[in-house]
Amino acid sequence: MTRLVLSSRNKGKLLELQRMLATIAPHIELVSVADFPEIGDVEETGSTFEENALLKAETIAMKTGLAAIADDSGLCIDALNGAPGVLSARWSGEHGNDRANLEKVLKEMEEVQPDKRQGKFVSVVALALPDGRTEICRGEIHGDIRYSPVGDGGFGYDPIFQPDGYHVTMAELSADEKDRISHRGRAMRAITPVIAELLSE
């Protein structure tokens, strides 16, 4: 079985990507960078999702000698001029504190009217091979920002994001349904055939 390293230590993200890969590339074992304790966090210095995803994937591939995949994703809200954007995971000032990040967004959106609460989830997935080859794919899903969180599934901003065409939040969807419509699902479906091809050589 071929190993592929996910640059994230986020267990929710690892499980999500493992589910998607299992259906298309069962010969690939997705492991977390957490399995390599000697590797510290990769500083996200890019100004775009593409720059950050590629930076993380290339760094992990170089340090492990294995193919690496990195996802940089976030919530872009029209009324906040695209924020939190690439700062989504650390919007509250503390990296990875989902609750604090979500609460900060809701506070900043308190006075925003229902017809002005549009936004989108963006995911950019980058694959980097030890020989220097790279691939990037992007996925998006549009929707509205709720006034309060609903649902206990998913992670991050899922409880306040209602996808277009739905009456529930991302956090209320089943895992299969979320994978089918999500920004990360779309980016992963685009890059999974590339992963399967490149890692079978």
N, C-alpha and C positions, 0 to 999 in steps of 0.2 A: 504494500500500500504506500502511495506517495504522500509525504507530509507537506502540508501547507500551513504557514504560520499566520495567524490573525494578529495584527498589531495591537488590538485592544485587549484590555483586561475585563471589559464589561461582559458579565456572564449572560445578560439578556441578549446582547449583540452576538455573542458566540453561539448560543443556542439557535438564534434566528438564522444565522448563516449556515450552521451545520444542517439544519432542516432543508434549506434550499439546495445545498450541494449534494445531499444524500440522494435526491431524486434524479439528478442529472449526471453527477460524477461520483458514483459510490466507491470508486477506487482511490479517492482522495480523502485523507484523514486531516480534518481541520483541527489544529491545536492553537491554544492561546499563547501569546508572548509571556503570560504569567508562568508558563512552564519553563521559562528561561530567566530565572531570578537575577542572573548576572547582567541582564539588559535593563537599563533604566528607562524612564519615560522619554519619548521623543518629543522635543519641544516643537509645538506647532507654530512656526514663525511665518507661515504663508498668509497671504491676504485673501485667498480664495479656497474653496473646498478642494479644487483640483490640486493646487500647490501643496496643501497639507496632506492629502491622501497619498500623493506621490512621494513626498518627503518621508512619511512614516513607512511606506512599503519598501522603499529603497534602503532605508536605514536598517530595518529588520532583516531584509534579505542579505545585506552585507555582513551583519553581525552574526547571523545564524548559519549562513551558507545554504539556506533553504529558500524555496519560493515563498514570497510573503504577499499577503493581501491586506490592504488598509482601506477603511471606510471613513470618510469625513462627511459628517452629515449635520443638519441643523434645521431650525425653524426660521423662516424668513417672513416677517409680518409687514404687510404694506403700510399700515398706520405707524409703524416704528421705523420707516425707511429701510426695510430689509433686515433690521435687527430681530433677534440676536445673531442670526447668521452664523458665521464661522466661530463666534464666541458662545454658541448655544450651550455647550457643556460646562462653561464657566461664567455664565451670565451673572450669577449672583456674587461672583468673586471667589467662590470655592469650587474647584473642578470636580464634576461628577455628582454634585448635590442636587439630585433631580427635584426634590421638593422645594428647595430654596430658589432654584432657577424658575420653576413653574410659578411660584408665588410672586416673584419679581415681575414676570411677564403680566400676570393678571393685574397686579397693582398698576402697572404702566398703561394697561388697557381699560382701566375702570371707567373712564369717561368716553370711550370710543363707542359710537352708535352701532347697532346691529348690522347696518348695511355697509359699514366701513371696517369690518373685522376680518377681511380676507388675508390669507397667507398661504404659504406652501412649505412642505417639507422637501428638502433637497438631500440627495445622497450621491456622493461620488466615490466609486470604488476603484482603487488602483491595484494592479498586480505588478510585482517586480520579481524578476528572476535573478539568480546570482550572476548570470552572464551579462547582466545589464539591460536585457529586454524589458520593456514595460508596456502596459495597456491600461487605458482609463475608460470607464463608462459612467454615465450620469443618469439618475432617475429622479422624477419629481411627482408630487401629488399635491393638488390644490384643495383648499377647504376654508373653513371659518374657525375663528378662535372663540370658544365658549366663555361664558362669564365665570364658570366654576368647574372644577374637575369632576368628571364622571367616568366610572369604570375602574377596575383594578387590574386589568391586563396590560401588557406592553411595559414601556418604561419611558423615562424622559417626559416629553410634552404630550404624549399620547392622550392623557385624560382630558385635555382641553382642545384637542384638534378634531373637528368634525369634517370628514372628507366630503367633497362635493358629491351630491347624489345620495348621501346617507343621512339618517336621522340619529345616528349614534356616533360616539367618539372612537378613535383608533383603539382606545383602551377597553372598549366594549366588544370589539370584534374577536372572533376566534383566531387562533394562531394561523390557521390555514387561510382564512379570509384576509387577514392582515398581510401575510406573505404575498398574496395574490395582487393586492392593490397598492402596497406601500412603496414609497420612494426607494427604500433599500431593496425591496423585492424586484422592482423594475431594473435597478442598476445591476443587481446580482444576476438576473436572468439574461441580461445583455452580456455580462462578462463570463458567466459560467461556461458556455461553450468554448470560449477562448482558453479558460483555465484547463478544461478537459483536454483540449487539443495540445496545448503547450506542455502540460505535465504528463502527457502520455508518450512524448518523444523519447 
